[in-house]
Amino acid sequence: MKDYALIGAKICTETQILDDGFVVVRAGVIEKICLGNESIPTDLEHIHLSSDDVIIPGFIDVHIHGANGSDVMDADHDALSNVAATIFKQGTTSFLATTMTASDEDIHKVIRNVKQYAEHQAKHPLTQAKIRGIHLEGPYLSERKIGAQNRNFIQTPDISQFERWQQSAGGLIQKVTLAPEESGALELTRHLKRHKVVASIGHTNCTAQRAQQAIKEGASSCTHFFNAMSGVHHRTPGAATAILMSNDIRAELIADGVHLAPEVLQLALNVKGADQLLLVTDAMAAQSFSDGVFDLGGQKVIVKGNEARMENGVLAGSVLTMNQALIHIINATDCSLVDAVKMASTTPAKELGLSHQIGSITVGKKADLVVLDDCFQVKYIFNA
C-alpha cells in the first residue's frame, strides 16, 4: 500500500472545515492532518487536489437493499459484488446488507450468502464497499405498518429463531428492525442489547409509551424515521414522538425529497441533532437505473423519476445515493457540511461500533476517504 499525501483540498473533520491543508496517509492509516503552511513530507506520493474539492470520510450506509439491478435478497455472490462495486463509486465505503421480510428458508439462504461473500471480501481485497454486517429488516414487523414488506411472511419475534439466523450469519447480523408492540419484541430487544446487536424500532404502530419501553429495554435505533411508523399526534402520540423525546436512540433519515418533507427533516435535526441521526438510502435494485418495473423482495415496484412505489402507491425503498442524500439534507435544512457528514459517516460508524477505525478524518483512523467536488460529486475514493 502506497503512502501518500492529499494536498490542496478542504478537509472536513468532525468539528470544522480546514481550508487548503493536507492529509498524510501511511500504511493505510491517517498519520497527520495539517494546515497548508506546514511542510509536506517528501518521502511519499503527493496527490494534488483542487481548492474546490473537499475530503470527507467514506459514507456508511446501514440500510440498503440493492443497486444497479441487484438485490441482497438475490442470495447470490455476483449480486452482492455488483451492489458493493456500484455504491463504492458513489462514495459509500461500508454498508449493511439489508434483508426483506421473507420465509425462514429464504432468510437463511440470504444471510449465509452474505457471510460467505463477506469472508471472500476479507480474503481478497476488492475495489468495493465493505460489507460490515447484515441489517435484518423484518420479519418482526407490524402488519398495520408493513410498507413495502411482504405481509405473508410476518413472524412473531423469537429469540431462538434469531439465534439460528445469527449462527448461519456467523455473527454478522448487526441490526434488527422490529415493532415493539408485537409479542416477544421486548424480550428480543433485551437479548439483542446483551449481544451487542442494534435493536431498531421500525414498521410499527405502537404507542409512544410502548416505544419508550422498548428504548428502556435497549432499542437504540429507529428505522427510516417517520416512515412506516405511528407518528406525532397531539392526543395519541406514537413511536415517532418517543424517538424525538429520547436522547438514547438514533434515527435513520431517507433524505431524498420524497420520504420526508423539508420541514420534517429540519424538525428531526433541530430536536435530535446530527449526532443522533443517520442518513441512509434504503435503496433497491433500481438505484442507478432509469425508470421501469423492478423487483423488491419478490414484489413488483414501479420506478418513475426519483420515486419507487408498489402498484398500490406505497413507497418501496428509494433510488437514492449517499452523496445525493448529503446534498438534499444540506439544501432542505440549515445544516453545515460538517453536520451532514456526521450523519452520513460519523454517526453510522458509532452505531456499528466502528468509530475507532472509520467514520471521521482523525489521526490514527483508517484512511477511508472520499473526495467530492464543489457539486458534491465523487471524484476520488481512497479506501484502506
C-alpha positions in Angstrom: 0.0 0.0 0.0 1.5 3.3 -1.1 2.0 6.2 1.4 0.6 9.5 0.1 -0.5 13.0 0.9 -3.7 14.5 -0.3 -2.9 18.2 -0.9 -4.8 21.4 -1.6 -8.4 20.5 -0.9 -10.6 21.4 2.0 -10.7 18.8 4.8 -14.0 18.0 6.7 -13.1 17.0 10.2 -15.6 16.2 13.0 -15.7 19.8 14.1 -14.7 22.1 11.2 -13.7 22.6 7.6 -9.9 23.1 7.2 -9.0 25.1 4.1 -6.0 24.3 1.9 -4.5 21.7 4.1 -3.2 18.2 3.6 -3.7 14.7 4.9 -0.8 12.3 5.3 -1.5 8.6 5.0 1.0 5.8 5.8 0.2 2.1 5.6 -3.5 3.0 5.2 -3.7 5.0 8.4 -4.1 8.8 8.8 -0.8 10.0 10.2 -1.3 13.8 10.0 -3.9 16.4 9.3 -2.1 19.7 8.6 -2.7 23.3 7.5 -1.4 24.4 4.2 1.5 26.4 5.7 3.2 23.3 7.1 5.9 21.3 5.3 4.7 18.3 3.3 6.8 15.1 3.8 8.8 14.3 0.7 9.1 10.6 1.1 5.5 9.8 -0.2 3.3 10.3 -3.2 1.8 13.8 -3.5 -1.7 13.9 -4.8 -2.8 17.4 -5.7 -6.5 18.3 -5.5 -8.5 21.4 -6.4 -9.1 24.0 -3.7 -12.9 23.5 -4.6 -12.7 19.8 -3.6 -13.4 18.6 -0.1 -12.1 15.4 1.6 -14.6 13.6 3.7 -14.8 10.2 5.4 -16.3 7.4 3.3 -20.1 7.1 3.6 -21.5 4.3 5.7 -25.0 3.1 4.6 -26.6 1.0 7.3 -29.8 0.4 5.3 -29.5 -0.6 1.7 -31.2 -3.4 -0.2 -29.7 -3.2 -3.6 -28.4 -1.2 -6.6 -27.7 -1.5 -10.3 -30.1 -4.3 -10.9 -29.1 -6.5 -8.0 -30.6 -7.1 -4.5 -29.4 -8.6 -1.3 -32.3 -11.0 -1.5 -31.0 -12.4 -4.7 -28.8 -14.5 -2.4 -26.0 -14.5 -5.0 -22.3 -13.6 -4.8 -22.5 -11.8 -8.1 -25.4 -9.7 -6.9 -23.5 -8.6 -3.7 -20.4 -7.9 -5.7 -22.5 -5.7 -8.1 -24.1 -3.8 -5.2 -20.8 -3.3 -3.4 -18.9 -2.1 -6.5 -21.8 0.2 -7.6 -22.2 2.1 -4.3 -18.4 2.3 -3.8 -18.3 4.5 -6.9 -20.9 6.7 -5.2 -18.6 7.2 -2.2 -20.1 4.5 0.1 -17.2 2.6 1.5 -19.1 0.5 4.1 -22.6 -0.9 4.3 -25.0 -3.3 6.0 -26.6 -5.7 3.5 -30.3 -5.3 4.3 -32.8 -8.1 4.0 -36.6 -8.1 3.4 -39.4 -9.9 5.2 -39.3 -13.4 3.7 -39.7 -17.1 4.6 -37.4 -18.6 7.2 -35.7 -20.6 4.5 -35.1 -17.6 2.2 -33.7 -15.5 5.1 -31.3 -18.4 6.0 -30.2 -18.6 2.3 -29.6 -14.8 2.1 -27.6 -14.4 5.3 -25.4 -17.4 4.5 -24.7 -15.9 1.2 -23.8 -12.5 2.8 -21.5 -14.4 5.3 -19.7 -16.2 2.5 -19.2 -13.1 0.4 -18.0 -11.0 3.4 -15.4 -13.7 4.0 -14.4 -13.5 0.3 -14.1 -9.8 0.6 -11.8 -10.1 3.6 -9.5 -12.6 1.9 -9.5 -10.8 -1.5 -9.4 -7.0 -1.1 -11.6 -5.6 -3.8 -12.5 -2.1 -5.1 -15.8 -2.3 -3.4 -17.7 -1.1 -0.4 -17.1 -3.4 2.5 -19.9 -5.4 4.0 -19.8 -4.6 7.7 -22.7 -6.9 8.5 -26.4 -7.6 8.0 -29.4 -5.4 8.7 -32.4 -7.7 9.3 -35.4 -5.6 8.3 -38.2 -8.0 9.2 -39.9 -10.3 9.6 -40.7 -9.0 13.1 -42.9 -6.2 11.9 -46.4 -4.8 12.4 -48.9 -5.7 9.7 -50.5 -2.3 10.2 -47.3 -0.6 9.1 -46.0 -3.1 6.6 -44.9 -0.6 3.9 -43.3 -2.5 1.0 -42.6 -5.6 3.0 -44.5 -8.9 2.3 -47.2 -9.3 4.9 -47.4 -13.1 4.2 -44.1 -13.7 5.9 -44.5 -11.6 9.1 -43.5 -13.6 12.2 -43.6 -13.1 15.9 -40.3 -12.0 17.4 -38.4 -15.1 18.5 -35.1 -15.3 20.3 -34.4 -18.9 19.2 -35.1 -18.2 15.6 -32.9 -15.1 15.7 -30.1 -17.1 17.2 -30.4 -19.7 14.4 -30.1 -16.9 11.8 -27.2 -15.3 13.7 -25.4 -18.7 13.7 -25.9 -19.0 9.9 -24.7 -15.5 9.6 -21.5 -16.1 11.6 -22.4 -13.3 13.9 -22.8 -10.8 11.1 -26.3 -9.6 12.0 -25.6 -6.2 13.4 -29.1 -4.6 13.3 -32.6 -5.9 13.6 -35.7 -3.8 12.8 -38.7 -4.8 14.9 -42.1 -3.5 16.0 -42.2 -3.1 19.8 -45.9 -3.9 20.2 -45.5 -7.4 18.8 -45.5 -10.3 21.3 -41.9 -11.2 22.3 -40.5 -7.9 20.9 -39.3 -6.5 24.2 -37.7 -9.9 25.2 -35.8 -9.9 21.8 -34.8 -6.3 22.3 -33.2 -7.2 25.6 -31.5 -10.2 24.1 -30.1 -8.1 21.2 -28.7 -5.5 23.6 -27.0 -8.2 25.6 -25.3 -9.5 22.5 -24.4 -6.0 21.1 -26.8 -6.1 18.2 -28.6 -2.9 17.4 -32.4 -3.2 18.0 -34.1 -0.7 15.7 -37.7 0.4 16.1 -39.5 0.3 12.8 -42.6 -0.8 10.8 -44.5 -0.1 14.0 -47.9 1.2 15.0 -47.0 1.3 18.7 -47.9 4.0 21.2 -45.3 6.4 22.4 -45.4 4.6 25.8 -44.6 1.3 24.2 -41.7 2.8 22.2 -40.4 4.4 25.4 -40.5 0.9 27.0 -38.5 -0.5 24.1 -35.9 2.2 24.4 -35.6 1.5 28.1 -35.1 -2.2 27.2 -32.3 -1.4 24.8 -33.6 -0.3 21.4 -31.0 2.2 20.3 -32.0 3.0 16.7 -35.0 3.8 14.6 -35.5 2.5 11.0 -36.5 5.2 8.4 -37.7 7.7 10.9 -41.3 8.8 10.5 -41.9 6.3 7.6 -43.9 3.2 8.3 -44.5 4.1 12.0 -47.0 5.8 14.2 -46.3 9.5 14.3 -46.7 12.7 16.3 -50.3 13.3 17.3 -51.4 15.7 20.0 -53.7 13.2 21.7 -52.4 9.8 20.6 -48.6 10.1 20.3 -46.9 7.3 18.5 -43.4 5.9 18.1 -42.0 9.0 16.3 -42.9 11.1 19.4 -41.0 8.8 21.7 -38.0 8.9 19.4 -38.0 12.7 19.2 -38.1 12.8 23.0 -35.3 10.4 23.8 -31.6 11.0 23.7 -30.9 7.3 23.9 -31.9 6.4 20.4 -30.6 7.3 17.0 -32.8 7.6 13.9 -32.3 6.9 10.2 -33.4 9.5 7.6 -34.1 8.9 4.0 -33.3 12.4 2.6 -34.4 12.0 -1.0 -37.1 14.7 -1.2 -39.8 12.0 -1.3 -39.9 10.2 2.0 -39.7 13.3 4.2 -40.7 16.9 3.7 -38.0 19.5 4.3 -39.9 20.7 7.4 -39.7 17.2 8.9 -36.0 16.9 8.2 -35.5 20.3 9.9 -37.6 19.2 12.9 -35.6 16.0 13.3 -32.3 17.9 13.0 -33.4 20.6 15.5 -34.6 18.1 18.1 -32.2 15.1 17.6 -29.0 16.8 16.3 -26.5 15.4 13.8 -25.0 13.1 16.5 -28.3 11.1 16.7 -29.2 11.0 13.0 -28.0 8.7 10.2 -28.5 9.3 6.5 -29.4 6.1 4.7 -30.6 5.3 1.2 -32.9 2.3 1.7 -32.0 1.9 -2.0 -33.3 -1.0 -4.0 -32.2 -2.7 -7.2 -33.4 0.2 -9.4 -30.8 2.5 -8.0 -28.5 3.6 -10.8 -31.2 2.6 -13.4 -33.7 4.7 -15.3 -37.5 4.4 -15.0 -39.0 0.9 -15.2 -40.5 -2.0 -13.4 -38.3 -3.8 -10.8 -38.5 -6.4 -8.1 -38.1 -5.8 -4.4 -38.3 -8.9 -2.2 -40.5 -10.7 -4.8 -42.8 -7.7 -5.2 -43.4 -5.5 -8.2 -42.1 -2.0 -7.9 -42.6 0.8 -10.4 -39.8 3.5 -10.6 -40.5 6.9 -12.1 -38.1 9.7 -11.6 -36.8 9.6 -8.0 -39.7 7.6 -6.7 -40.1 3.8 -6.3 -43.6 2.7 -5.5 -45.6 -0.5 -5.4 -48.6 -0.9 -7.6 -50.8 0.3 -4.7 -48.8 3.5 -4.5 -46.9 2.6 -1.3 -43.2 3.8 -1.3 -40.9 0.9 -1.8 -37.4 2.0 -0.7 -35.6 4.5 -2.9 -33.2 5.1 -5.8 -31.1 7.4 -3.6 -27.3 7.5 -3.4 -25.5 8.7 -0.3 -23.9 11.7 -2.0 -27.4 12.8 -3.1 -28.6 12.4 0.5 -25.8 14.7 1.6 -26.9 17.3 -1.0 -30.5 17.1 -0.1 -30.1 17.3 3.7 -28.0 20.5 3.3 -30.4 22.0 0.8 -33.5 21.1 2.9 -32.2 22.2 6.3 -29.8 24.8 7.7 -27.2 22.2 8.5 -23.5 22.6 7.8 -21.4 20.2 5.7 -19.7 19.1 8.9 -23.1 18.1 10.3 -24.2 16.5 7.1 -21.0 14.4 7.0 -21.6 13.4 10.7 -25.0 12.0 9.6 -23.6 10.2 6.6 -20.4 8.8 8.1 -19.6 9.5 11.7 -22.9 8.6 13.4 -23.3 5.4 11.4 -19.8 4.4 12.4 -20.7 4.9 16.0 -23.9 2.9 15.7 -21.9 -0.1 14.3 -19.1 0.2 16.9 -16.6 1.1 14.2 -15.8 4.7 15.2 -12.4 3.8 16.5 -11.5 2.8 12.9 -13.6 4.8 10.4 -16.3 7.5 10.2 -14.2 10.6 10.6 -10.9 12.1 9.4 -8.9 11.6 12.6 -5.3 10.8 13.2 -4.9 7.1 13.9 -8.0 6.0 12.0 -8.0 4.2 8.7 -7.7 6.3 5.5 -11.3 5.6 4.4 -11.6 8.8 2.4 -13.7 10.3 -0.4 -13.0 13.5 -2.4 -16.0 15.4 -3.5 -16.1 18.3 -6.0 -17.9 21.6 -5.4 -21.2 20.0 -6.5 -20.6 17.1 -4.1 -20.0 14.6 -6.9 -17.4 11.9 -6.1 -14.0 12.5 -7.7 -11.7 10.1 -5.9 -12.0 7.3 -3.3 -9.1 6.2 -1.0 -10.1 3.0 0.8 -7.7 1.4 3.3 
